Amino acid sequence: MSRQRATELELSENELVIARGELDALHDDLYVLACAVVDAEADIEAAGNRPSVRDLQLIIDHLLIAAKPLRDRELSAPAIPPTKTS
């Protein structure tokens, strides 16, 4: 069915359709993860050459919290609008 819909929309094999809300949510989660990485780098640099185990655990926890929405994300195909019958 997805191939048929792609043909109807004249999409190439390398193109896809995604709902705006899903794309926005994906961008939001990627931004959160990017910020967590920046924070982790800054925290490691601030801790010097030998960050404590506690510091590293906090950094890892923060990264995991930021990454879990992406790990659990599943993108679904947008609903197919009903076809008009003549």
TIMI-2910 file (N, C-alpha, C, CB; in pm, 1 decimal, decimal comma, always signed):
<rs>
+----------+----------+----------+----------+----------+----------+----------+----------+----------+----------+----------+----------+------+
!      n_x !      n_y !      n_z !     ca_x !     ca_y !     ca_z !      c_x !      c_y !      c_z !     cb_x !     cb_y !     cb_z ! resn !
+----------+----------+----------+----------+----------+----------+----------+----------+----------+----------+----------+----------+------+
!    +81,4 !   -118,4 !     +0,0 !     +0,0 !     +0,0 !     +0,0 !    +86,7 !   +126,1 !     +0,0 !    -93,1 !     -0,9 !   +119,7 !  Met !
!   +197,7 !   +124,2 !    +74,5 !   +282,9 !   +243,6 !    +78,9 !   +345,5 !   +271,9 !    -57,8 !   +393,3 !   +226,6 !   +184,8 !  Ser !
!   +379,6 !   +167,2 !   -131,3 !   +434,3 !   +187,7 !   -266,6 !   +329,9 !   +249,7 !   -358,8 !   +484,0 !    +54,1 !   -325,9 !  Arg !
!   +208,2 !   +202,3 !   -344,6 !   +100,6 !   +257,0 !   -427,1 !    +80,6 !   +404,8 !   -393,6 !    -31,4 !   +177,6 !   -405,7 !  Gln !
!    +81,3 !   +437,5 !   -266,3 !    +63,7 !   +577,7 !   -224,5 !   +180,1 !   +662,6 !   -273,6 !    +51,5 !   +588,1 !    -70,3 !  Arg !
!   +302,6 !   +610,6 !   -266,1 !   +420,1 !   +683,5 !   -314,8 !   +408,4 !   +709,9 !   -464,1 !   +549,2 !   +605,1 !   -284,8 !  Ala !
!   +357,2 !   +612,6 !   -536,8 !   +337,6 !   +629,8 !   -680,7 !   +233,6 !   +738,3 !   -707,1 !   +294,6 !   +496,7 !   -746,2 !  Thr !
!   +125,3 !   +735,9 !   -629,7 !    +20,9 !   +837,5 !   -644,6 !    +76,3 !   +978,1 !   -619,6 !    -95,3 !   +808,8 !   -548,2 !  Glu !
!   +166,4 !   +990,5 !   -523,3 !   +223,7 !  +1120,6 !   -489,1 !   +345,7 !  +1155,3 !   -573,2 !   +261,0 !  +1123,3 !   -343,3 !  Leu !
!   +384,1 !  +1063,3 !   -661,5 !   +499,9 !  +1079,5 !   -748,6 !   +628,6 !  +1100,4 !   -668,9 !   +477,9 !  +1196,5 !   -843,1 !  Glu !
!   +645,6 !  +1017,9 !   -567,2 !   +767,0 !  +1022,4 !   -485,0 !   +868,9 !   +923,8 !   -539,7 !   +735,0 !   +990,9 !   -336,3 !  Leu !
!   +995,0 !   +964,0 !   -533,6 !  +1099,9 !   +871,1 !   -574,6 !  +1126,4 !   +773,6 !   -459,7 !  +1230,7 !   +947,5 !   -614,7 !  Ser !
!  +1210,8 !   +675,5 !   -485,8 !  +1246,2 !   +576,4 !   -384,8 !  +1314,5 !   +640,4 !   -263,7 !  +1336,9 !   +470,4 !   -445,5 !  Glu !
!  +1377,5 !   +756,7 !   -283,6 !  +1452,4 !   +823,1 !   -177,1 !  +1371,5 !   +930,2 !   -104,6 !  +1577,0 !   +884,8 !   -233,9 !  Asn !
!  +1243,7 !   +941,6 !   -132,4 !  +1159,3 !  +1041,3 !    -68,1 !  +1053,3 !   +971,5 !    +17,4 !  +1092,9 !  +1133,3 !   -173,8 !  Glu !
!  +1009,6 !  +1041,5 !   +119,7 !   +904,4 !   +986,8 !   +203,1 !   +816,1 !  +1098,8 !   +254,1 !   +963,0 !   +906,9 !   +319,7 !  Leu !
!   +702,5 !  +1060,4 !   +306,2 !   +608,3 !  +1155,6 !   +362,7 !   +603,8 !  +1130,7 !   +512,4 !   +466,1 !  +1142,3 !   +297,6 !  Val !
!   +614,0 !  +1239,0 !   +589,3 !   +606,6 !  +1230,1 !   +734,6 !   +517,2 !  +1343,5 !   +783,1 !   +749,3 !  +1237,3 !   +800,5 !  Ile !
!   +438,1 !  +1315,8 !   +882,9 !   +349,1 !  +1417,7 !   +937,8 !   +432,1 !  +1528,6 !  +1001,7 !   +251,3 !  +1355,8 !  +1041,4 !  Ala !
!   +387,8 !  +1652,4 !   +983,8 !   +459,6 !  +1768,8 !  +1038,1 !   +480,1 !  +1755,1 !  +1189,2 !   +382,4 !  +1899,1 !  +1006,8 !  Arg !
!   +379,2 !  +1709,5 !  +1260,1 !   +390,8 !  +1694,4 !  +1405,3 !   +500,6 !  +1596,5 !  +1445,0 !   +258,8 !  +1648,6 !  +1463,2 !  Gly !
!   +509,6 !  +1485,1 !  +1371,3 !   +614,4 !  +1387,3 !  +1400,8 !   +752,3 !  +1443,2 !  +1370,8 !   +591,9 !  +1259,5 !  +1321,1 !  Glu !
!   +765,3 !  +1516,1 !  +1260,8 !   +893,8 !  +1575,7 !  +1226,1 !   +933,8 !  +1680,6 !  +1329,2 !   +888,2 !  +1638,0 !  +1086,0 !  Leu !
!   +838,5 !  +1762,1 !  +1372,5 !   +867,0 !  +1863,4 !  +1474,9 !   +910,5 !  +1798,2 !  +1606,1 !   +743,3 !  +1952,0 !  +1498,6 !  Asp !
!   +840,9 !  +1691,7 !  +1645,5 !   +876,1 !  +1621,2 !  +1768,8 !  +1015,2 !  +1559,0 !  +1758,3 !   +771,9 !  +1512,6 !  +1800,0 !  Ala !
!  +1048,3 !  +1504,8 !  +1641,5 !  +1181,5 !  +1447,7 !  +1619,6 !  +1288,2 !  +1556,0 !  +1630,9 !  +1189,4 !  +1379,1 !  +1481,4 !  Leu !
!  +1265,0 !  +1671,1 !  +1567,8 !  +1360,9 !  +1782,7 !  +1578,2 !  +1376,6 !  +1828,4 !  +1722,9 !  +1315,5 !  +1901,3 !  +1490,6 !  His !
!  +1266,4 !  +1834,9 !  +1796,1 !  +1273,0 !  +1875,0 !  +1937,3 !  +1358,9 !  +1778,5 !  +2017,6 !  +1132,1 !  +1882,2 !  +1997,8 !  Asp !
!  +1336,6 !  +1648,9 !  +1998,2 !  +1414,8 !  +1548,2 !  +2072,0 !  +1562,0 !  +1551,1 !  +2033,0 !  +1358,0 !  +1408,4 !  +2047,4 !  Asp !
!  +1590,7 !  +1574,7 !  +1905,7 !  +1730,3 !  +1586,6 !  +1862,3 !  +1796,1 !  +1708,9 !  +1924,4 !  +1738,8 !  +1594,4 !  +1709,0 !  Leu !
!  +1722,1 !  +1818,3 !  +1935,7 !  +1774,7 !  +1939,4 !  +1998,4 !  +1805,7 !  +1915,3 !  +2145,8 !  +1674,9 !  +2055,0 !  +1983,6 !  Tyr !
!  +1715,6 !  +1846,9 !  +2215,8 !  +1737,9 !  +1814,5 !  +2356,9 !  +1863,9 !  +1730,1 !  +2371,8 !  +1616,0 !  +1740,0 !  +2416,1 !  Val !
!  +1881,7 !  +1630,7 !  +2285,8 !  +2000,6 !  +1545,9 !  +2292,6 !  +2127,1 !  +1626,1 !  +2261,6 !  +1987,6 !  +1427,9 !  +2195,1 !  Leu !
!  +2120,9 !  +1712,0 !  +2161,0 !  +2237,5 !  +1795,1 !  +2126,7 !  +2276,2 !  +1884,4 !  +2244,2 !  +2208,2 !  +1881,5 !  +2001,8 !  Ala !
!  +2177,6 !  +1942,4 !  +2311,2 !  +2206,8 !  +2025,8 !  +2428,8 !  +2267,9 !  +1942,6 !  +2541,0 !  +2078,8 !  +2095,4 !  +2478,7 !  Cys !
!  +2219,7 !  +1820,7 !  +2559,5 !  +2274,5 !  +1733,2 !  +2663,8 !  +2420,3 !  +1698,4 !  +2634,0 !  +2190,4 !  +1604,2 !  +2675,8 !  Ala !
!  +2453,4 !  +1678,4 !  +2507,4 !  +2592,2 !  +1649,5 !  +2468,9 !  +2680,3 !  +1770,1 !  +2497,7 !  +2601,3 !  +1610,9 !  +2319,0 !  Val !
!  +2632,5 !  +1889,3 !  +2462,6 !  +2708,5 !  +2012,3 !  +2491,2 !  +2729,1 !  +2026,1 !  +2641,5 !  +2635,1 !  +2137,8 !  +2434,9 !  Val !
!  +2623,5 !  +2002,0 !  +2719,2 !  +2635,0 !  +2009,1 !  +2865,5 !  +2735,4 !  +1907,1 !  +2917,9 !  +2498,2 !  +1986,1 !  +2931,2 !  Asp !
!  +2730,6 !  +1784,9 !  +2864,2 !  +2821,8 !  +1679,7 !  +2908,6 !  +2966,7 !  +1718,2 !  +2880,5 !  +2788,0 !  +1546,7 !  +2839,8 !  Ala !
!  +2991,4 !  +1771,8 !  +2761,9 !  +3127,3 !  +1815,1 !  +2727,6 !  +3175,0 !  +1925,2 !  +2821,7 !  +3132,9 !  +1864,2 !  +2582,0 !  Glu !
!  +3085,6 !  +2019,6 !  +2850,2 !  +3122,4 !  +2129,8 !  +2941,1 !  +3146,4 !  +2078,4 !  +3082,5 !  +3012,2 !  +2237,8 !  +2942,7 !  Ala !
!  +3063,0 !  +1986,1 !  +3127,7 !  +3079,2 !  +1930,7 !  +3262,7 !  +3209,4 !  +1852,6 !  +3275,3 !  +2960,7 !  +1840,3 !  +3297,9 !  Asp !
!  +3244,2 !  +1775,6 !  +3172,9 !  +3369,4 !  +1699,3 !  +3175,9 !  +3488,8 !  +1793,7 !  +3175,3 !  +3377,2 !  +1602,3 !  +3056,0 !  Ile !
!  +3480,6 !  +1897,0 !  +3092,8 !  +3590,5 !  +1995,0 !  +3088,6 !  +3603,9 !  +2067,1 !  +3222,5 !  +3567,5 !  +2097,7 !  +2975,3 !  Glu !
!  +3491,3 !  +2101,7 !  +3282,9 !  +3493,9 !  +2172,5 !  +3411,6 !  +3549,3 !  +2084,1 !  +3523,2 !  +3353,1 !  +2220,7 !  +3448,5 !  Ala !
!  +3531,4 !  +1953,8 !  +3510,7 !  +3579,5 !  +1862,0 !  +3613,8 !  +3730,1 !  +1839,3 !  +3605,0 !  +3507,1 !  +1729,2 !  +3602,9 !  Ala !
!  +3791,5 !  +1884,2 !  +3498,1 !  +3936,0 !  +1868,1 !  +3483,8 !  +3973,6 !  +1731,4 !  +3431,1 !  +4004,2 !  +1891,7 !  +3615,7 !  Gly !
!  +4098,1 !  +1694,4 !  +3457,4 !  +4152,1 !  +1569,5 !  +3403,0 !  +4090,4 !  +1443,8 !  +3462,9 !  +4299,6 !  +1565,8 !  +3424,2 !  Asn !
!  +4041,4 !  +1454,3 !  +3584,7 !  +3992,0 !  +1334,7 !  +3652,2 !  +3855,9 !  +1360,6 !  +3715,8 !  +4092,1 !  +1288,0 !  +3758,5 !  Arg !
!  +3748,0 !  +1356,1 !  +3634,4 !  +3615,5 !  +1374,7 !  +3693,5 !  +3583,6 !  +1258,9 !  +3788,8 !  +3507,1 !  +1385,3 !  +3582,6 !  Pro !
!  +3509,2 !  +1288,5 !  +3892,5 !  +3473,8 !  +1184,3 !  +3989,8 !  +3372,9 !  +1087,4 !  +3928,6 !  +3416,1 !  +1247,4 !  +4119,5 !  Ser !
!  +3362,7 !   +972,0 !  +3990,5 !  +3264,5 !   +872,7 !  +3946,3 !  +3124,4 !   +932,8 !  +3957,0 !  +3275,0 !   +741,6 !  +4031,0 !  Val !
!  +3099,7 !  +1007,8 !  +4062,2 !  +2968,4 !  +1072,7 !  +4081,6 !  +2939,8 !  +1170,7 !  +3967,4 !  +2963,7 !  +1147,3 !  +4218,6 !  Arg !
!  +3039,1 !  +1252,2 !  +3930,0 !  +3021,3 !  +1346,6 !  +3819,5 !  +2989,7 !  +1272,9 !  +3689,9 !  +3146,9 !  +1433,1 !  +3801,8 !  Asp !
!  +3065,7 !  +1167,7 !  +3663,1 !  +3043,1 !  +1090,2 !  +3541,0 !  +2905,0 !  +1024,3 !  +3540,6 !  +3151,6 !   +983,6 !  +3525,4 !  Leu !
!  +2861,8 !   +975,0 !  +3657,2 !  +2729,4 !   +912,8 !  +3665,9 !  +2619,2 !  +1014,3 !  +3636,9 !  +2708,3 !   +850,4 !  +3804,8 !  Gln !
!  +2633,2 !  +1135,3 !  +3689,7 !  +2534,7 !  +1240,2 !  +3664,1 !  +2531,5 !  +1277,1 !  +3515,1 !  +2566,2 !  +1365,0 !  +3749,3 !  Leu !
!  +2648,0 !  +1284,9 !  +3454,0 !  +2657,0 !  +1316,9 !  +3311,1 !  +2589,9 !  +1207,6 !  +3228,3 !  +2804,9 !  +1334,0 !  +3267,8 !  Ile !
!  +2620,0 !  +1083,8 !  +3259,5 !  +2560,2 !   +971,2 !  +3186,5 !  +2409,0 !   +969,2 !  +3206,3 !  +2621,7 !   +837,1 !  +3232,9 !  Ile !
!  +2363,5 !   +991,0 !  +3329,0 !  +2219,1 !   +993,0 !  +3354,8 !  +2149,7 !  +1100,2 !  +3270,9 !  +2191,8 !  +1017,3 !  +3504,2 !  Asp !
!  +2209,6 !  +1218,1 !  +3265,0 !  +2153,2 !  +1328,5 !  +3187,5 !  +2147,7 !  +1292,2 !  +3038,2 !  +2236,4 !  +1457,3 !  +3208,9 !  His !
!  +2253,7 !  +1231,8 !  +2987,9 !  +2255,6 !  +1190,5 !  +2846,9 !  +2151,1 !  +1083,0 !  +2817,7 !  +2394,4 !  +1139,0 !  +2808,9 !  Leu !
!  +2136,9 !   +988,8 !  +2908,9 !  +2038,3 !   +882,0 !  +2888,5 !  +1895,6 !   +936,2 !  +2888,6 !  +2053,1 !   +775,0 !  +2996,8 !  Leu !
!  +1867,5 !  +1027,5 !  +2979,5 !  +1733,8 !  +1088,3 !  +2984,1 !  +1704,7 !  +1159,9 !  +2852,2 !  +1722,1 !  +1187,6 !  +3103,5 !  Ile !
!  +1804,1 !  +1229,0 !  +2799,2 !  +1785,5 !  +1301,6 !  +2673,3 !  +1774,2 !  +1206,7 !  +2553,8 !  +1901,3 !  +1398,9 !  +2651,4 !  Ala !
!  +1839,2 !  +1090,7 !  +2560,1 !  +1842,5 !   +998,9 !  +2445,7 !  +1722,4 !   +904,1 !  +2440,9 !  +1969,8 !   +918,0 !  +2449,4 !  Ala !
!  +1660,1 !   +875,6 !  +2553,5 !  +1553,1 !   +774,9 !  +2556,0 !  +1435,7 !   +806,3 !  +2463,9 !  +1502,1 !   +759,9 !  +2695,9 !  Lys !
!  +1391,2 !   +930,8 !  +2452,8 !  +1280,7 !   +955,4 !  +2358,4 !  +1316,6 !   +918,9 !  +2214,7 !  +1239,0 !  +1101,4 !  +2364,1 !  Pro !
!  +1441,9 !   +936,5 !  +2177,3 !  +1484,3 !   +899,3 !  +2042,3 !  +1494,5 !   +748,2 !  +2028,2 !  +1618,7 !   +964,3 !  +2008,4 !  Leu !
!  +1543,5 !   +682,4 !  +2131,0 !  +1553,5 !   +535,9 !  +2127,7 !  +1415,5 !   +473,2 !  +2113,2 !  +1622,7 !   +483,0 !  +2255,0 !  Arg !
!  +1316,7 !   +533,8 !  +2177,6 !  +1182,8 !   +475,9 !  +2179,9 !  +1093,1 !   +524,3 !  +2066,2 !  +1117,6 !   +506,9 !  +2310,7 !  Asp !
!  +1142,7 !   +617,0 !  +1984,8 !  +1059,7 !   +677,1 !  +1879,6 !  +1037,5 !   +579,6 !  +1764,6 !  +1124,6 !   +805,8 !  +1827,1 !  Arg !
!   +914,8 !   +577,1 !  +1719,8 !   +877,9 !   +503,4 !  +1599,0 !   +802,7 !   +599,9 !  +1510,3 !   +791,6 !   +375,4 !  +1631,4 !  Glu !
!   +848,4 !   +615,9 !  +1388,8 !   +780,1 !   +703,9 !  +1295,0 !   +675,2 !   +623,3 !  +1220,0 !   +880,5 !   +770,0 !  +1196,3 !  Leu !
!   +558,4 !   +680,9 !  +1212,1 !   +452,3 !   +610,9 !  +1141,3 !   +417,7 !   +687,0 !  +1013,7 !   +327,3 !   +594,7 !  +1231,2 !  Ser !
!   +362,3 !   +614,9 !   +922,5 !   +319,6 !   +678,3 !   +797,9 !   +196,9 !   +762,8 !   +828,0 !   +289,1 !   +572,0 !   +686,5 !  Ala !
!   +187,4 !   +879,8 !   +765,8 !    +68,9 !   +960,9 !   +787,9 !    -56,3 !   +888,4 !   +737,7 !    +83,6 !  +1097,0 !   +718,4 !  Pro !
!   -166,2 !   +922,8 !   +797,4 !   -292,8 !   +861,5 !   +755,7 !   -320,2 !   +896,9 !   +610,7 !   -410,3 !   +907,9 !   +846,3 !  Ala !
!   -369,7 !   +801,2 !   +539,3 !   -403,4 !   +822,8 !   +398,5 !   -543,3 !   +883,5 !   +394,1 !   -396,0 !   +688,3 !   +315,2 !  Ile !
!   -553,7 !  +1000,3 !   +332,8 !   -687,1 !  +1060,4 !   +323,8 !   -777,2 !   +973,7 !   +236,7 !   -679,1 !  +1204,3 !   +266,8 !  Pro !
!   -904,4 !   +974,6 !   +267,1 !   -996,0 !   +892,7 !   +184,1 !   -995,7 !   +940,7 !    +40,0 !  -1140,1 !   +897,4 !   +240,3 !  Pro !
!  -1006,4 !   +844,9 !    -48,7 !  -1009,5 !   +880,7 !   -191,5 !  -1149,5 !   +922,5 !   -227,6 !   -962,8 !   +762,5 !   -281,5 !  Thr !
!  -1157,1 !  +1016,5 !   -320,5 !  -1288,5 !  +1063,1 !   -366,8 !  -1339,0 !   +967,8 !   -473,3 !  -1281,3 !  +1209,1 !   -422,2 !  Lys !
!  -1462,2 !   +931,7 !   -459,3 !  -1521,1 !   +844,5 !   -561,0 !  -1613,8 !   +928,0 !   -647,8 !  -1598,1 !   +724,5 !   -495,9 !  Thr !
!  -1615,1 !   +896,1 !   -773,2 !  -1698,2 !   +973,4 !   -868,0 !  -1836,7 !   +918,6 !   -876,6 !  -1636,2 !   +974,6 !  -1006,1 !  Ser !
+----------+----------+----------+----------+----------+----------+----------+----------+----------+----------+----------+----------+------+
</rs>
